[in-house]
Amino acid sequence: MASRRGQMLDGVLLLDKPEGLSSNHALQRAKRAVDARKAGHTGTLDPFATGLLLCCFGRATKISAAMLEADKMYVATLAFGVETDSGDLTGNIVSQAADDFEGVTASQLEAVLPSFRGEIEQIPPMYSALKRDGKPLYEYARQGIVLERPPRSLTIYALDILSCSAHEAQIFVHCSKGTYIRTLAQDIGRSLGCGAHLKALRRTRVGPFDLDDAVGLEALQAMEAPQTALIPLHKLPATLQPAVITQKDQI
């Protein structure tokens, strides 16, 4: 019988996080749905973003560190002509293109993308959870304080145009850990000379896990036996099993 604190469940849930929820709120709702005692997620998505959120329960939380190091894939929507202080649609406008701005063509966008492929350096945004003197950078940003941030090395393995209209483009990004997609959008806008911000973001893959195998939060909550949506320890990819699985789990 489950206790008031939840069941001792072990496994990984591939959750399709809905728009409007923080990653932690989505995790807590999933935790209640499956009635688990211990849970954690691997890699935060902003509230406006959707897509793959790995929710780990019980002993599966031991893969969290490995998943934070994993490559990730996204489909990002860029809006041209406006730059915001946060780099995304939730921020305040800090610059706009000239009144005669007619938009961006696919060929213009493709012309600037090569400089963002491969090993690059990226300056983390002020609106981030990175800490300085024990305080996250976003606390300084909310006070109007801008601090110097050293650039960080990362790798963009793939960066492709999926669609492009005059004022908006959808791109596919395959990147290493630590990549800020809203900063990428901002930097692309600056290279184009018109400014840009991240309008929408959907994470499609984390390491070996794919969004196609994920379950939506409402669907999970509607299941008669939501625990069946968890990937058990012995069915995790072999590279992740040694740290979390014992011989007893395989019996």
Buried (B, 14 or more C-beta within 10 A) or exposed (E): EEEEEBBEBBBBBBBBBBBEBEBEEBBBBBBEBBBBBBBBBBBBBBBBBBBBBBBBBBBBBBBBEBBBEBBBBBBBBBBBBBBBBBBBBBBEEBEEBEEEBEBBEEEBBEEBBEEBEEEBEBBBBBBBEBEEEEEBBBEBBEEEEEEEBEEBEBBBEEBEBEEBEEBBBBBBBBBBBBBBBBBBBBBBBBBBEBBBBBBBBBBBBBBEBEBEEBBEBEBBBEEEEBBEBBBEBBEBEEEBBEEBBEEEEEE
